Amino acid sequence: MRVLDLSGSPLEELPDSIGSLFHFKFLNLNSNNKIRRLPNSICKLLNLELLNLDGCTALEEIPEGIGNLINLRSYLPKGIRHLTFLQFLYFHRCVNLTSLGEEIQFLSNLRQLWISSCENLESLSPDLNLLTALDTLFISDCVKLDLMKNTEGPQGLRSFGIFDSDLAALPPWLEDSSNVMQSIAIERCNNLNELSELQKYTFLEHLAIEDCSNLVGLPHGMHCLTELRELKIADCPKLSRSCRRQLKAKESKFTREVKITVDFDVDTDEEDTSMINQLRSCR
């Protein structure tokens, strides 16, 4: 069997056994308005070329392993614009994915978007600002992705993470969520040499910066982040060396209320070590 047409069926879920039908090339789930999620076993259909989800209006989640379907003609399944209940979308190792396209803008309930190891992805959707429910965006190891192409971003992001990127600076559109952002994580971004002004991120609670070898200083206006509760810096040699001087100059209220975790190089002198230990003990 190469084709399975389940269009218009009353199914509420697909059986896990569907993953054993590895000769499938076309799976039609059109107008299945009761299915809420697809089984992870669907990612075993390595010969699948077309997945039609048009009319699956109750679907909330697409399996993270969708990238395993190396013969799928589109990683954004046909009809994705109608998946208005979809809340979580994962792209992992989708080697043929070059753009998220324009249909993603219609996912009005999408809350979390995770993209990792999509080596040929070059751009996000040009209409990220239309994803009004999106509150979490994590991007990792997408070597061709140009985040500077977008002029506008989501306005409701609460968590943002960028990992294994060659960005020299954070994308300007991130500031579109500055009045609601609560957590920013930056890891293994070795071209990053500066951070944008963060004084606008008035609700930021957690800031983690790890393994960014060329970052030389803390963001400006740190003392203005009155909601900040945790600052973590690790494996950032230049930042660590300058951090002790910057923290020493910060307002005492900032150092009292923020949990500061910083790894320092071996050249840190005794005076600076004493000062950091005092900062760490201030809660």
Summary of the structure (lengths in Angstrom):
residues: 283
radius of gyration: 22.4
end to end distance: 64.1
largest distance: 73.9
contacts: 894
relative contact order: 0.07
helix: 24%
strand: 19%
